[in-house]
Amino acid sequence: MANILVVDDELGIRDLLSEILNDEGHAVELAENAAQARAARSRQQPDLVLLDIWMPDTDGVTLLKEWAGSGQLTMPVIMMSGHASIDTAVQATKIGAYAFLEKPITLQKLLKAVEQGLTKVQTAAAAPASLGLKGGRLPPIGGSAGPAAVQAPDSLPLESLRTPGAAVAPVGVIHQGPVAEQSFSLDKPLREARDDFEKAYFEFHLAKEGGSMTRVAEKTGLERTHLYRKLKQLGVDLSRNKRALG
């Protein structure tokens, strides 16, 4: 979907953000300091940057100011920090930061900020003058949290998958709209059989929604953080869904 640059001196945070954004279908480049971030910015302009404030060589606010002063702040930059004060966040926004995320960053807030930032990029491409990019600033995103998590049911009734007027499938065979029928072995413990069904259910919706975790969360009624954990638990191959899109 988009090229995103993640700049953070902590390896664990870089890896986590990379994994989440890759699962959303984005191409991610990583930098552990300002020097690497400058090089990445010079090679190819990213569509969006996630930039940590506190880094050992050059802090994120200084790098942001550098990009703004040299005319390189042509993409949304989302600042991240677990120790920054409100004054620092305000300062970064005045320089040109698109948004500020406080660590630890929740999955919901991260994806919402990224989604809104990329929407601004698309809008700018369609009508550059409407965003006032010459002024060097994009409006900040509100940091409100999403709806409370919705717990997934322990089981999903097979009957709910039937289309009115459709023939009833034999036991263990489910007709799922445009997808070919799915067969499940009933000769196994309930927990394993339920996991098989739920895995097929989520794979169906991932394929149907083009691999978008956001749309799958809306379609299945799960909060994205819970959905992400559920897919990992079931062993759903998210990379396979992205390859299928190509």
PyMOL commands that set and color helices and strands:
alter all, ss='L'
color gray80, all
select helices_A, chain A and resi 11-23+34-43+60-69+86-95+107-126+128-131+133-135+158-161+190-208+213-220+224-234+238-245
alter helices_A, ss='H'
color red, helices_A
select strands_A, chain A and resi 3-7+27-31+48-52+77-81+99-102+173-176+179-183
alter strands_A, ss='S'
color yellow, strands_A
deselect
rebuild
show_as cartoon
